[in-house]
Amino acid sequence: MYNEIVGRIKKDDQSVPVSNRGYSYYTRYVEGDDYPLYCRQKLEDNSLEEIMLNVPKLAKGHSYYGVGSRSVSPNNTILAFGIDTLSRRKYDVYFKDLSTGNRIDDVLKNTTGSAVWANDNKTVFYSTKDPVTLRANKIFKHVLGTQQSSDVLVFEETDETFSTGVYKSKSEEYLMIYSYQTLSSEHQFLDANTPNGEWKVIQPRERDLMYDAGHFGDHFYIRTNLDAKNFKVVKTPVKATTKDNWTDVIPHKNDVLINGIELFNDFLVVSERFEGLSTIRVKPWKGKEHYIEFKDTAYLAYPMSNLDFNTNILRYNYTSLTTPSSTFDYNMDTKEQVLLKQQEILDPNFSSDNYVSERITVTARDGAKVPVSIVYKKGTKKSANTPLLLYSYGSYGSSSEPTFSSVRLSLLDRGFIYAVAHIRGGEEMGRDWYENGKLLKKKNTFTDFIDCGKHLVKSGYTGSDHLYAMG
């Protein structure tokens, strides 16, 4: 069975290229290697491949070799990348001159694995970890050509319930420091052209107030739970950022959870969840909005790397219990879409058409309606003797998604039914679904799972002697 599972995996696979600042970036594997090559090419005819990181070569002699984030300087000449050789997620950040291929002397120790560039091509910001708890608690500023010991501490998160990090806005105009914990968050911003300037707080932290921020034009666009349990989208002027200046862009809905937003010059794209399923909403700044249509009864769809502001093309990923992971480019004006890549299953007998998916609703003991996603091979008979594997997670607001698995085929092809119970504690049905499966209501997570199992037996999908559980 192991050989069967491994045999379905393409050994020399390559990711879909992502374009940024005149280059196309991608990852590819060479058959026989355990690690990938990180590559790029200029967006010009007959351009040659540049291997930025040859990880199989770098990993030689190490029992473990983990690559963190990779970020290229705004002028495209220097790569910053994180390396962890202990499997503790304590990364050292190195720098490589891409024009010469030589490593630069600078090394940043004990980081979270990434370095964020200011627009001067020589200053980076990074977060470090508490040596005992591994909590990300400090943000430093480093200038290339200097020792890490001389780096400037720009922010320290002293509240032990918070962690911190740093990123750059998609517009590349602002650097952002964020602090977050379960019930609260806070963002600070700095003009990316003035790395020695003063950081400013968007909205001071408050208990039970969560928000994250992106930038476009003269405004920050913010996803927040301010008076909005399932989140809403607001905007605020860069010059007046506190919550009393926030105005609604996408109002709150009781039955729709807003997971995130993607900003474009002419569009706002909103990742939502409705009735347990992910949706993608395309809202032109001028004109009529629409939702991307999907075919399966249970699926997962989400925007991917969309680095270009000035485009009408949205890149998104789609997968279902019967559809391998698929990358699409979607024209937000015409609604036309192109399949760029679908996960290749190296099995001549595989076809999505050989499998069936269902979506049912189970009434839990307290009346809650719990969705269950189901998949099996065509021709599989439902009976008391049919084996069924029931899976769920149900914690931290992490949703159990109905996604494809090539490994799972080894069960389905042998007559198993596979089911995913979207139980409370996850966030499939909104924030209430999460909050009704935590703390003093945590018991619902387990009783939901039990009730879903009992329903599958009672409905004849399987029998109590052949119901198996994983979670």
C-alpha positions in Angstrom: 0.0 0.0 0.0 2.9 2.4 0.7 4.3 1.8 -2.8 0.8 2.3 -4.2 0.5 5.7 -2.4 4.0 6.9 -3.3 3.5 5.7 -6.9 0.7 8.3 -7.4 3.0 11.2 -6.6 4.7 13.0 -9.5 8.5 13.0 -8.7 9.5 15.9 -10.9 6.7 18.4 -10.3 6.7 22.2 -10.7 4.5 24.9 -9.2 2.6 27.4 -11.3 4.8 30.5 -11.8 4.0 33.7 -10.0 5.0 37.0 -11.6 6.4 39.9 -9.7 8.5 43.0 -10.7 9.5 41.6 -14.1 10.3 38.0 -13.0 8.4 34.7 -12.9 9.0 32.7 -9.7 8.4 29.0 -9.3 9.4 25.9 -7.4 10.4 22.6 -9.1 11.5 19.1 -8.0 14.0 16.9 -9.7 13.1 13.2 -9.5 15.2 11.5 -6.8 15.6 14.6 -4.7 13.9 15.2 -1.4 14.0 19.0 -1.6 13.0 21.5 -4.2 14.8 24.1 -6.4 13.6 27.7 -6.0 13.8 29.4 -9.4 13.0 32.4 -11.4 13.1 33.7 -15.0 12.9 37.2 -16.4 9.6 37.9 -18.2 11.4 38.2 -21.5 11.7 35.9 -24.5 14.4 33.3 -24.4 15.3 34.2 -20.8 17.4 31.6 -18.8 16.3 30.0 -15.6 18.0 31.2 -12.4 18.2 28.7 -9.6 18.0 31.0 -6.6 18.3 28.2 -4.0 19.5 24.6 -4.8 18.1 23.0 -1.7 19.2 19.4 -2.4 22.7 20.7 -2.6 22.4 22.9 0.5 20.8 20.1 2.5 23.7 17.7 2.1 25.1 16.6 5.4 22.0 17.6 7.4 19.5 15.2 8.8 16.9 18.0 8.7 16.8 21.0 6.4 13.8 23.4 6.5 13.6 26.5 4.3 11.5 29.4 5.6 10.3 32.4 3.7 12.1 33.8 0.7 12.0 37.5 -0.2 13.7 39.4 -2.9 14.8 43.0 -2.5 12.8 45.6 -4.4 15.5 46.0 -7.0 15.5 42.2 -7.7 19.2 41.7 -6.7 19.3 40.2 -3.2 17.5 37.1 -1.8 16.8 36.8 1.9 15.9 33.3 3.0 15.5 31.4 6.3 17.0 28.0 7.2 16.2 25.7 10.1 18.4 22.6 10.6 17.0 21.6 14.0 13.3 21.3 13.3 12.5 23.9 16.0 11.3 26.6 13.7 14.2 28.8 14.8 15.5 30.0 11.5 18.8 31.8 10.6 18.2 34.3 7.8 20.9 34.4 5.1 21.4 36.7 2.1 22.4 35.9 -1.5 23.5 38.2 -4.2 21.5 37.0 -7.2 23.7 38.8 -9.7 26.8 37.0 -8.6 25.4 33.9 -7.0 27.5 34.5 -3.9 26.3 34.4 -0.3 26.6 37.8 1.6 28.2 37.7 5.0 25.2 38.9 7.0 23.4 36.3 9.1 20.4 36.9 11.4 20.1 34.3 14.1 17.0 33.0 16.0 14.4 34.4 13.7 10.9 33.3 12.6 12.3 32.6 9.1 11.6 35.8 7.1 13.1 39.2 6.4 10.9 42.1 5.1 12.6 44.7 2.8 12.3 48.4 3.1 12.3 50.2 -0.3 16.0 51.3 0.1 17.2 47.7 -0.8 19.5 47.5 2.2 17.3 47.6 5.3 15.3 44.6 6.5 13.0 44.0 9.4 12.6 40.7 11.1 11.1 39.0 14.2 13.0 36.9 16.8 11.9 34.3 19.3 12.0 34.0 23.1 14.7 31.3 23.6 12.6 29.3 26.1 9.0 29.6 24.9 9.7 30.3 21.2 7.1 33.1 21.3 7.8 35.6 18.6 8.3 38.7 20.8 10.7 41.2 19.2 11.1 43.1 15.9 14.6 44.3 14.8 15.9 46.5 12.0 19.0 45.3 10.2 21.1 47.2 7.6 23.1 45.0 5.2 26.8 45.1 5.8 26.5 45.4 9.6 26.6 42.9 12.5 23.4 41.5 14.0 24.6 42.7 17.4 24.2 46.3 16.2 20.6 45.8 15.0 18.0 48.2 16.4 15.1 46.9 18.5 12.1 48.7 17.0 9.4 46.8 18.9 9.1 44.4 21.8 5.8 42.6 22.6 5.9 42.4 26.4 2.5 40.9 26.9 3.1 37.2 27.0 -0.3 36.4 25.6 0.6 38.1 22.3 3.0 37.2 19.5 4.3 39.6 16.9 5.5 39.7 13.3 6.2 42.0 10.4 5.1 42.2 6.7 4.9 44.5 3.8 1.6 45.8 2.3 0.7 44.5 -1.2 1.1 48.1 -2.4 4.7 48.0 -1.2 4.2 51.4 0.3 4.0 50.4 4.0 5.7 48.1 6.4 3.4 46.6 9.1 4.1 45.2 12.5 1.3 43.1 13.9 0.6 41.8 17.4 -2.0 39.1 17.9 -3.6 36.7 20.4 -6.8 34.7 20.5 -9.1 37.7 21.2 -7.2 40.8 20.2 -4.8 42.2 17.6 -3.0 45.4 16.9 -1.1 46.8 13.8 1.6 49.5 13.4 2.7 51.0 10.1 5.7 52.8 8.7 6.4 54.3 5.2 8.5 51.7 3.5 10.6 54.6 1.9 11.6 55.8 5.4 12.9 52.8 7.4 14.3 55.0 10.1 11.0 56.7 10.6 8.5 56.5 13.5 6.0 53.6 13.6 2.4 54.5 14.2 -0.5 52.4 15.6 -3.6 52.0 13.4 -5.9 51.2 16.3 -4.6 50.5 19.9 -5.4 46.9 21.1 -8.6 46.2 22.9 -9.9 43.0 24.4 -12.3 41.2 21.9 -11.3 43.6 19.1 -9.6 41.8 16.1 -8.5 43.4 12.9 -6.0 43.0 10.0 -5.0 45.7 7.5 -4.1 46.1 3.8 -3.3 49.3 2.0 -4.7 50.9 -1.2 -4.5 54.5 -2.3 -5.1 56.9 0.6 -6.8 54.3 2.8 -6.2 51.2 4.9 -8.7 48.5 4.2 -9.4 46.5 7.4 -11.2 43.2 8.1 -12.5 43.5 11.7 -15.0 42.1 14.2 -15.9 45.5 15.5 -19.6 45.2 16.1 -19.4 42.3 13.7 -19.0 38.8 15.1 -18.5 37.3 11.6 -16.3 40.2 10.5 -16.9 43.1 8.1 -14.6 45.2 5.9 -14.1 48.8 6.6 -11.7 51.5 5.3 -10.0 54.4 7.1 -7.8 57.3 5.8 -4.0 56.7 6.3 -4.0 60.1 8.1 -6.7 59.1 10.6 -6.7 55.4 11.4 -8.4 54.8 14.8 -11.7 53.0 14.8 -13.9 56.1 15.1 -12.7 56.9 11.5 -13.7 53.4 10.1 -16.5 53.3 7.5 -18.1 50.2 6.2 -17.2 48.8 2.8 -18.7 45.3 3.3 -21.2 45.3 6.1 -21.6 42.5 8.6 -23.9 39.6 7.9 -25.1 37.1 10.5 -24.9 34.1 8.1 -21.7 35.0 6.2 -18.2 34.7 7.7 -15.5 37.0 6.0 -12.2 35.1 6.0 -10.1 37.7 4.1 -9.8 40.3 1.4 -7.6 40.8 -1.7 -7.1 44.4 -3.1 -6.7 45.3 -6.7 -6.7 48.6 -8.6 -10.2 48.0 -9.9 -11.6 45.2 -7.7 -12.0 44.1 -4.1 -12.1 40.3 -3.7 -13.6 38.8 -0.6 -13.1 35.3 0.7 -16.3 34.3 2.5 -17.9 31.2 4.1 -21.6 30.6 3.7 -23.5 27.5 4.9 -20.2 25.8 5.6 -18.7 26.3 2.2 -16.0 28.7 1.0 -17.0 31.3 -1.6 -15.2 34.0 -3.6 -16.9 37.4 -4.1 -15.7 39.8 -6.8 -16.7 43.4 -6.1 -15.6 46.0 -8.7 -15.0 49.4 -7.2 -17.4 50.5 -9.9 -20.1 48.1 -11.2 -22.0 45.0 -10.2 -20.5 42.4 -7.9 -20.7 38.6 -8.4 -19.6 35.3 -7.0 -17.4 32.7 -8.8 -19.5 29.6 -9.5 -18.3 26.1 -8.4 -19.7 22.7 -9.4 -19.2 20.3 -6.5 -21.5 19.8 -3.5 -18.5 20.1 -1.1 -15.3 21.9 -2.0 -12.6 24.5 -1.0 -11.8 27.6 -3.0 -9.4 30.4 -2.0 -7.3 33.2 -3.7 -3.6 32.3 -4.1 -0.6 34.6 -4.9 -2.0 37.8 -6.3 0.9 40.2 -6.2 -0.1 42.5 -9.0 -2.4 45.5 -8.2 -3.0 46.5 -11.8 -4.6 43.4 -13.2 -8.1 42.0 -13.8 -6.9 38.4 -13.3 -7.5 36.6 -10.0 -5.5 33.5 -9.3 -7.3 31.0 -7.1 -7.1 27.4 -6.0 -10.0 24.9 -6.1 -10.3 21.4 -4.8 -13.0 19.0 -3.7 -13.3 15.5 -2.4 -13.2 14.3 -6.0 -11.2 17.0 -7.7 -7.4 17.2 -7.3 -5.9 20.6 -6.3 -6.4 23.0 -9.3 -5.0 26.4 -10.0 -7.1 28.8 -12.1 -6.6 32.3 -13.5 -10.0 34.0 -13.5 -10.9 37.1 -15.5 -12.9 39.3 -13.2 -14.4 41.3 -16.1 -15.4 38.6 -18.4 -15.8 35.7 -15.9 -13.7 33.5 -18.2 -11.2 31.2 -16.5 -8.2 29.1 -17.5 -7.0 26.0 -15.7 -3.3 26.5 -15.3 -2.4 23.3 -13.4 -4.1 20.4 -11.7 -2.4 18.0 -9.3 -1.3 15.1 -11.4 -2.2 11.6 -10.1 0.1 9.0 -11.6 -2.4 6.2 -11.8 -3.7 5.3 -15.3 -7.0 4.1 -13.7 -7.7 7.4 -11.8 -10.5 9.7 -12.9 -12.6 12.1 -10.8 -15.6 10.7 -12.5 -15.0 7.4 -10.7 -16.0 8.9 -7.4 -19.1 10.5 -5.8 -19.4 13.2 -3.2 -22.3 14.1 -1.0 -23.2 16.7 1.5 -25.6 15.9 4.3 -26.8 17.6 7.5 -27.0 15.9 10.8 -29.1 17.2 13.7 -27.1 17.1 16.8 -28.6 16.3 20.2 -29.2 20.0 21.1 -30.7 20.7 17.6 -27.6 22.1 15.9 -27.3 21.3 12.2 -23.9 19.8 11.5 -22.7 19.5 7.9 -21.0 16.3 6.8 -19.1 15.9 3.6 -18.9 12.3 2.1 -17.0 10.7 -0.7 -16.8 7.1 -2.0 -16.1 5.2 -5.2 -19.0 4.7 -7.7 -20.4 1.2 -7.1 -19.7 1.2 -3.4 -22.8 -0.2 -1.6 -23.9 1.4 1.6 -24.6 -1.3 4.2 -23.9 -2.4 7.7 -20.8 -4.1 6.4 -19.4 -1.1 4.5 -16.3 0.4 6.2 -16.5 4.1 6.8 -13.7 6.4 8.2 -15.1 9.5 9.9 -12.7 12.4 10.3 -12.8 15.8 12.0 -10.7 18.3 14.0 -12.9 20.8 15.7 -10.6 23.2 17.5 -9.2 26.8 17.4 -11.6 27.9 14.6 -9.7 25.7 12.2 -12.2 24.4 9.6 -12.1 20.8 8.4 -12.1 21.3 4.6 -13.6 18.9 2.0 -10.3 18.6 0.0 -8.9 15.9 -2.3 -6.3 13.4 -1.1 -4.4 11.0 -3.4 -3.5 8.9 -0.3 -7.2 8.5 0.5 -7.8 6.7 -2.9 -6.2 3.6 -1.4 -9.2 3.4 1.0 -11.9 4.4 -1.5 -10.7 1.9 -4.1 -11.0 -0.8 -1.4 -14.6 0.0 -0.7 -14.3 2.5 2.1 -16.6 5.5 2.5 -14.8 8.6 3.8 -16.7 11.4 5.7 -15.7 14.8 7.2 -17.8 16.0 10.0 -17.8 19.9 10.2 -18.3 19.9 14.0 -18.4 22.9 16.4 -15.0 24.2 17.4 -14.1 24.8 13.8 -15.3 27.9 11.9 -17.2 26.3 9.0 -20.5 28.0 10.0 -19.1 31.3 11.4 -17.8 32.5 14.6 -20.7 31.2 16.7 -19.8 27.7 15.4 -16.3 28.2 16.8 -17.4 29.8 20.1 -20.0 27.1 20.7 -17.2 24.5 20.6 -14.6 26.0 23.0 -14.1 26.5 26.8 -17.3 25.5 28.7 -18.9 24.5 25.5 -16.1 22.3 24.3 -18.2 19.2 25.0 -20.2 20.1 21.8 -17.1 19.2 19.7 -17.2 15.6 20.9 -21.0 15.1 21.0 -21.3 16.5 17.5 -18.7 14.0 16.3 -20.5 11.1 18.1 -23.9 12.2 16.7 -22.6 12.4 13.2 -21.3 8.8 13.6 -24.6 7.6 14.9 -26.4 9.3 12.0 -24.2 7.6 9.4 -24.9 4.2 11.0 -28.7 4.9 11.3 -28.8 6.1 7.7 -27.2 2.9 6.4 -23.9 4.2 5.2 -22.1 1.7 7.6 -22.6 -0.4 10.7 -21.4 0.2 14.2 -18.8 -2.6 13.8 -17.3 -0.8 10.7 -17.4 2.8 11.7 -13.8 4.1 12.2 -12.7 7.4 13.6 -9.7 9.7 13.0 -9.1 13.2 14.3 
